[in-house]
Amino acid sequence: MTPAQPAVPPPHAPVPVPSSDLDALLNVTGFQPASATDRDDHDLFSSAEGMRVLAVQHIESPDRTGPTGTYILVFDSTMTWALPGSSPYAGIHLARDLTDRSFRLSYAYHPIPALAQNWLGQSGADPLALAPDPAVTVYRGDPATVALERQLASCGDRFRIVDHHTYDQVIGHGAAQEFFWKTWIIAVDTSPGSGEHPVRVFFEDIDVPTDSYTLRQGGFPTILAAREWTETVGDRAAVPLPPVSAVGAVRPRAAAATAGRAPGPASASAPDGAHAPAPNPSPRRSAR
């Protein structure tokens, strides 16, 4: 399939927000970066183009003298064009120290908004308060999609991400134009009750003509079996996802607060003794 320029906004895209709005949300006037990395990352996001804000949460200091934490969910429209298949959603955590007037900025990219919300939750935010704002998003999920997104956002470090891929393609022209916007995620369920199918595939399917999308999950005994299913997506012949046993169903779990740093992957082994690769570091982008 040969990708062409998108004719409509990409998945979950909100009404365009000027980059200065993100700059205002990342306001650090009167603060100094805690390190050179914090300064560079702040400059990167505050001056970047192609960023669309989906949700924001501020955490106020106890004495109400100012926000100590700002949590932002953004869509980065440059990601899948810079590196096809990469994650387009970023969670950004800006931590301000009101005592020494310094700030730290951490961020991580994720393939779907719910996983970015989860990361922000493990950094100290309320993950459910950071769901994409319906007032600025284009696509709508059905009830099953919304329920699964909420569960993924609030389940803490239960799932270890093994691999993922986002298809963001437009095929053809004019009336024959077809949109192929789908994302698959392979994850290992590290909970004791994961059952006989501890490997999950989460699959998001965007239906552009109806402005809607679905997110579903399937259970697999091994990572290899899950990969075989994902190969059918790229071939545009995806078969139905196998069901997940009740013992392994996703249940919300309180997210551990680890403010100021990205949470590490779970330490559980991959099924069948396979060593699942650690998540790739968040890709660096050029500020444009």
C-alpha positions, 0 to 999 in steps of 0.5 A: 500500500502506498500512503498519500497525504491525509485528506481528513484529520488523523485519528483522535485529532482535535480541532487545531490548537496553535502551538502557542497554547501548548507553550502557555500550558508549559509556562515556566516563567520564573523557574530554571530547568533542573538539568540541561535535558529538562531545558532541551525537552521543554524547548522541544515541545514549547516550540514544536509544530504539529502538536494538538492538545487533547487533555490537560490536568493541573495539580495545585500546591497545597497553599494554592501558590501555583501548579506543582504539576501539569499533565498534558495529552497531545497528538503529534501529527509529525510522528507517523510521517517521520517514522511510519508505524510509530506512536503519535500520542505523547504524555507530557509531565511538567513538575515545578518545584516551588521551593527552589523554583526549578522544573523537570519535564518528562514525556513518553510516546504511546500508540493510543491515548489510553496508554498515554493516560496510563503513563501520566497516571503513574506519574501522579495524574488522574488518568481518567481526567485526561481522556481526550476532550469530546469537545475537540476530538473528531472520532467517537468510540462505542460503549465497549471502546470507551469502557476498555479505554478507561480500563487500560488508562487506570490499570497501572503497570499490569500490561507490559508492551511488547510491540505495536504498529500504527497504520496511517495511510490513505489509498487512492484518490477521489471517490475511490479514496480509502482510509487505512487507519488501524493500530495493534498493540501486543502486551503481556498481562503480568497479573496473577490471574492472566489465565491461559491467554496471558498475551493480549492484542489491543486493536484500534480500528478507525472508520473515517466515513462514520467518524467513529472507531473501535478498540477491542482486545483478544487473548493469545497463549504466546507472543508468537501467536499474537504476532501471527494475528497482527500480520493479517492486519497489514495484509488487510485480511484481519480475522476476528480477535480470539476471545479473552477468558473471564479470568484474564479480563482487564480490571481497573487498578489503582495506578502507582504514583511515580511523579517526575520519571517514566515508569519502568516496564513490568519484570514478568517473563514473556510466555514460553520463555521468550524475552519480549523486547523492552519498549523503545525510548521515546523518539526525539523529534526536530522542532519545526 
